[in-house]
Amino acid sequence: MRFKSSIIKALVFLYFSMCGVVKSYVPVSDFPPDQYWPQEILHYRQVNDFFFESRLEPIMFWFNESSLIKKFSSSHKYKNMINNCTSAATLSYSDIRKNGFWSGDNVGDYLRYDHTSYTCFDFTLEHIMETSSIESGEALLRVNKEKNVIYTVRKTQGTCGNPEYVFRAFTLSIRGGNSQNIQAILQSHCCIEQLPDILFLKNNIHLGITSLDDIKNNIPDTKVSFNEDKGFSTYACADKYGSIVRIRYAKDKYGVFRVENVDWTCSGYNVLPYLLPIDRQLIDPDYPLLEGTEKSGDVKDSCCNVM
């Protein structure tokens, strides 16, 4: 069975290579992690939906090849919706907890990846009401041609009183063999107020010692869900591996929630590493400002089509 699976993967790889979709990309799941994975992610529990080039650089959305991006960008349906110039800081606030803002649980959880495999879902821009939100000025449609990534951004109210930005990434699909019938399919969803300090997450958490309050002091917009004596928080990072960090807390004998487990994974559908600078600067205080922008959040239009 394992041999048969390898043959199928090889045939799929060959097919995409002949079609010009992919050249030297290697699915990390095909090889033992201790031999082929980059040193930085050897301790990660799982690496999802990534392809690596021979130089071990992660590739996101490898199937959103440039030809599909061009078709999408020039299509009659979408070309006038694309806006890489207007800052999301100027958007009106969306209430993401109201019905109508589609999510996996429809309660506006803060980090979700609404996919389980490479199989595309049938939740298109239209199905999840993003096109109407774009037309009404509640959301912006972005195209990062440099990285072959399609995403939308909207603004909601964050827990710390600052704006929180909602990023939803899409893969492209041609339906019915008609090259004009191109659709954007939802693949991931992330709400974030400010990028977490990944060095703190990697170096300064001690199991059984670090408290939930310690975490909140270093990552103020931490969102926690509780289940009796357990607590859970999740963080999306913008490093090149699209790291996802899940922390589990347990209440000690004094009633203090302390870190019980830290779980690191990679997700190729984490859009944060691939945001255009105009969006990255809104959630990353250390990111260099674009020309003509101000820290106050009163960001002027600034076109930026590539990273």
C-alpha positions as CSV (number, residue, x, y, z in Angstrom):
1,M,0.0,0.0,0.0
2,R,2.9,2.4,0.9
3,F,4.6,1.6,-2.4
4,K,1.4,2.2,-4.3
5,S,1.0,5.5,-2.6
6,S,4.5,6.5,-3.6
7,I,3.8,5.6,-7.2
8,I,0.7,7.7,-7.3
9,K,2.5,10.7,-5.8
10,A,5.3,10.3,-8.4
11,L,2.7,10.2,-11.2
12,V,1.0,13.3,-9.8
13,F,4.3,15.1,-9.5
14,L,5.3,14.1,-13.1
15,Y,1.9,15.4,-14.4
16,F,2.2,18.8,-12.8
17,S,5.8,19.1,-13.9
18,M,4.9,18.4,-17.5
19,C,2.1,21.0,-17.2
20,G,4.5,23.6,-16.0
21,V,2.8,23.9,-12.6
22,V,5.7,22.8,-10.5
23,K,9.3,22.0,-11.1
24,S,11.5,21.0,-8.2
25,Y,9.0,21.1,-5.4
26,V,9.0,18.2,-2.9
27,P,6.2,17.5,-0.5
28,V,7.8,17.3,2.9
29,S,5.6,14.4,4.0
30,D,7.4,12.1,1.5
31,F,10.7,12.1,3.5
32,P,11.9,11.4,7.0
33,P,11.9,14.8,8.9
34,D,15.3,14.2,10.5
35,Q,16.9,13.9,7.1
36,Y,15.2,16.5,4.9
37,W,13.4,19.1,7.0
38,P,15.1,22.3,7.9
39,Q,16.7,22.3,11.3
40,E,14.4,25.1,12.6
41,I,11.3,22.9,12.4
42,L,12.6,19.5,13.4
43,H,10.7,19.8,16.7
44,Y,7.5,20.8,15.1
45,R,4.7,18.2,15.5
46,Q,3.3,18.6,12.0
47,V,4.1,20.3,8.7
48,N,1.0,20.8,6.7
49,D,0.4,21.8,3.0
50,F,4.0,22.9,2.3
51,F,6.2,22.2,-0.7
52,F,9.9,22.8,-0.5
53,E,12.3,23.7,-3.2
54,S,15.6,22.0,-3.3
55,R,17.1,24.9,-1.4
56,L,14.6,24.1,1.4
57,E,12.6,27.3,1.0
58,P,8.9,26.8,1.9
59,I,6.4,27.4,-0.9
60,M,2.8,28.4,-0.1
61,F,0.0,27.8,-2.6
62,W,2.3,26.2,-5.1
63,F,-0.7,25.4,-7.3
64,N,-1.7,29.2,-7.5
65,E,0.8,29.4,-10.4
66,S,1.4,32.7,-12.1
67,S,-0.8,31.8,-15.1
68,L,-3.8,31.4,-12.8
69,I,-3.0,34.7,-11.0
70,K,-2.9,36.4,-14.4
71,K,-6.3,34.9,-15.4
72,F,-7.8,35.9,-12.1
73,S,-6.4,39.5,-12.2
74,S,-7.7,40.0,-15.8
75,S,-11.0,38.3,-15.4
76,H,-14.1,40.4,-16.0
77,K,-15.5,39.2,-12.6
78,Y,-12.6,40.2,-10.4
79,K,-10.3,42.6,-12.0
80,N,-12.1,45.7,-10.8
81,M,-12.3,44.4,-7.3
82,I,-8.5,44.1,-6.8
83,N,-7.2,46.9,-4.6
84,N,-3.6,46.8,-3.5
85,C,-3.4,50.5,-2.7
86,T,-6.0,51.4,-0.1
87,S,-5.0,50.8,3.5
88,A,-7.2,48.5,5.5
89,A,-6.9,51.0,8.3
90,T,-9.4,53.2,6.4
91,L,-12.1,50.4,6.4
92,S,-15.2,50.6,8.5
93,Y,-15.4,48.1,11.3
94,S,-17.0,44.7,10.6
95,D,-18.8,42.7,13.4
96,I,-17.3,39.3,12.6
97,R,-19.5,37.6,15.3
98,K,-22.7,38.3,13.5
99,N,-24.3,35.7,11.3
100,G,-23.3,36.1,7.7
101,F,-19.6,36.3,8.3
102,W,-18.9,32.7,7.5
103,S,-16.5,30.7,9.7
104,G,-16.0,27.1,10.7
105,D,-18.0,27.6,13.9
106,N,-19.8,30.9,12.9
107,V,-18.8,32.5,16.2
108,G,-15.7,34.4,15.0
109,D,-13.0,32.3,16.5
110,Y,-9.6,34.1,16.2
111,L,-7.6,31.6,14.3
112,R,-9.0,28.9,11.9
113,Y,-7.7,26.9,9.0
114,D,-10.8,25.7,7.3
115,H,-9.2,22.9,5.3
116,T,-8.2,19.4,5.9
117,S,-6.4,18.4,2.7
118,Y,-5.4,19.7,-0.8
119,T,-9.0,19.2,-1.9
120,C,-10.6,22.6,-2.5
121,F,-13.7,23.5,-0.6
122,D,-16.7,24.9,-2.4
123,F,-16.7,28.1,-0.4
124,T,-16.0,30.7,-3.0
125,L,-15.7,34.5,-2.6
126,E,-19.3,34.7,-3.5
127,H,-20.5,31.9,-1.1
128,I,-19.0,33.6,1.9
129,M,-20.3,37.1,0.9
130,E,-16.8,38.5,0.4
131,T,-17.7,40.0,-3.0
132,S,-20.6,42.0,-1.5
133,S,-18.3,43.1,1.3
134,I,-15.7,44.2,-1.2
135,E,-18.2,46.2,-3.2
136,S,-19.6,47.8,-0.1
137,G,-16.2,48.9,1.2
138,E,-16.1,46.5,4.2
139,A,-13.3,44.4,2.7
140,L,-10.4,44.7,0.3
141,L,-9.2,42.1,-2.2
142,R,-5.5,41.7,-2.5
143,V,-3.2,40.0,-5.1
144,N,0.4,39.4,-4.2
145,K,1.7,38.6,-7.7
146,E,5.2,38.1,-6.4
147,K,4.1,35.2,-4.2
148,N,1.0,34.0,-6.2
149,V,-1.3,34.6,-3.2
150,I,-4.9,35.9,-3.2
151,Y,-6.4,37.2,0.0
152,T,-8.9,39.6,1.5
153,V,-8.6,41.8,4.5
154,R,-11.2,43.5,6.7
155,K,-11.1,45.3,10.0
156,T,-12.9,44.5,13.3
157,Q,-12.6,45.5,16.9
158,G,-9.7,43.9,18.8
159,T,-9.6,42.9,22.4
160,C,-7.0,45.5,23.4
161,G,-9.0,48.4,21.9
162,N,-6.9,48.4,18.7
163,P,-8.2,47.4,15.3
164,E,-7.9,43.7,14.5
165,Y,-7.5,42.6,10.9
166,V,-9.1,39.6,9.3
167,F,-7.1,37.8,6.6
168,R,-8.7,35.1,4.4
169,A,-6.5,33.3,1.9
170,F,-7.8,31.7,-1.3
171,T,-6.7,29.1,-3.8
172,L,-7.7,29.4,-7.5
173,S,-9.6,26.8,-9.4
174,I,-10.8,26.6,-13.0
175,R,-14.2,24.9,-13.2
176,G,-15.6,22.8,-16.0
177,G,-12.4,23.1,-18.1
178,N,-13.4,26.7,-19.0
179,S,-10.4,29.0,-18.5
180,Q,-12.8,31.9,-18.1
181,N,-14.6,30.3,-15.2
182,I,-12.0,30.9,-12.5
183,Q,-13.0,30.8,-8.9
184,A,-11.3,31.8,-5.6
185,I,-11.8,29.1,-3.0
186,L,-11.5,29.8,0.7
187,Q,-8.6,27.9,2.3
188,S,-7.6,29.8,5.5
189,H,-8.9,32.4,7.9
190,C,-7.0,34.4,10.5
191,C,-7.9,37.3,12.8
192,I,-4.9,39.1,14.3
193,E,-4.4,42.4,16.1
194,Q,-0.6,42.3,16.4
195,L,2.0,39.6,15.5
196,P,3.1,37.7,18.5
197,D,6.7,37.8,19.7
198,I,8.0,34.5,18.2
199,L,11.3,34.7,20.1
200,F,9.4,34.9,23.4
201,L,7.3,31.9,22.3
202,K,10.4,29.9,21.4
203,N,12.7,30.9,24.3
204,N,10.9,32.2,27.3
205,I,8.1,29.7,28.1
206,H,8.8,27.1,30.7
207,L,6.3,24.2,31.3
208,G,4.7,24.2,34.6
209,I,6.2,27.6,35.5
210,T,5.1,30.3,32.9
211,S,1.6,31.5,33.8
212,L,-1.2,32.7,31.5
213,D,-0.6,36.2,32.9
214,D,3.1,36.0,31.8
215,I,1.9,35.1,28.3
216,K,-0.6,38.0,28.3
217,N,2.0,40.4,29.5
218,N,4.2,39.6,26.5
219,I,1.4,39.0,23.9
220,P,-1.4,41.4,25.1
221,D,-4.0,40.3,22.5
222,T,-3.9,36.7,23.6
223,K,-7.3,35.0,23.3
224,V,-8.0,32.1,25.6
225,S,-10.7,29.5,25.6
226,F,-11.4,27.5,28.8
227,N,-12.7,24.0,29.5
228,E,-12.9,23.5,33.2
229,D,-9.3,23.4,34.5
230,K,-7.8,23.7,31.1
231,G,-7.1,26.7,28.9
232,F,-6.1,27.1,25.2
233,S,-4.6,29.8,23.1
234,T,-3.4,29.8,19.5
235,Y,-1.0,32.1,17.7
236,A,-0.2,32.6,14.0
237,C,3.3,33.8,13.2
238,A,4.7,35.5,10.1
239,D,8.0,33.6,9.9
240,K,8.8,31.9,6.6
241,Y,7.4,28.6,7.9
242,G,4.0,30.0,8.7
243,S,4.4,28.7,12.2
244,I,1.3,28.0,14.3
245,V,1.7,27.8,18.1
246,R,-0.9,26.2,20.3
247,I,-0.5,26.5,24.1
248,R,-2.4,24.4,26.6
249,Y,-2.7,25.6,30.2
250,A,-3.6,23.7,33.4
251,K,-4.7,25.2,36.7
252,D,-2.3,24.5,39.5
253,K,-3.2,23.9,43.2
254,Y,-3.3,27.7,43.8
255,G,-5.8,28.2,40.9
256,V,-3.2,29.8,38.6
257,F,-3.2,28.7,34.9
258,R,0.3,27.7,33.9
259,V,1.6,26.4,30.6
260,E,1.2,22.6,30.3
261,N,2.2,22.1,26.7
262,V,3.4,24.1,23.7
263,D,2.7,22.6,20.3
264,W,4.4,23.9,17.1
265,T,3.2,23.2,13.6
266,C,3.7,24.7,10.2
267,S,0.9,25.6,7.8
268,G,1.4,26.5,4.2
269,Y,-2.0,28.1,4.4
270,N,-1.0,30.7,7.0
271,V,-1.2,33.8,4.9
272,L,0.7,36.1,7.3
273,P,4.2,35.5,5.9
274,Y,2.8,36.6,2.4
275,L,1.0,39.8,3.2
276,L,1.7,42.8,1.1
277,P,3.7,45.5,3.0
278,I,0.6,47.7,3.2
279,D,-1.1,45.1,5.4
280,R,2.0,43.7,7.2
281,Q,2.8,47.2,8.7
282,L,-0.7,47.3,10.3
283,I,0.0,44.2,12.5
284,D,3.8,44.4,12.9
285,P,5.2,47.3,15.0
286,D,8.7,46.4,13.8
287,Y,7.9,46.4,10.1
288,P,9.4,49.4,8.2
289,L,6.8,51.9,7.3
290,L,5.9,52.5,3.7
291,E,6.7,55.9,2.2
292,G,3.9,58.4,3.0
293,T,2.5,56.5,6.0
294,E,2.3,57.3,9.6
295,K,2.3,55.3,12.8
296,S,-1.0,56.8,14.0
297,G,-2.9,54.5,11.7
298,D,-3.9,57.3,9.4
299,V,-2.4,55.5,6.5
300,K,-2.6,57.1,3.1
301,D,-3.2,55.1,-0.1
302,S,0.1,53.5,-1.1
303,C,0.2,51.1,-4.0
304,C,2.3,48.0,-3.3
305,N,1.7,45.1,-5.7
306,V,4.6,42.9,-4.5
307,M,6.3,42.2,-1.2
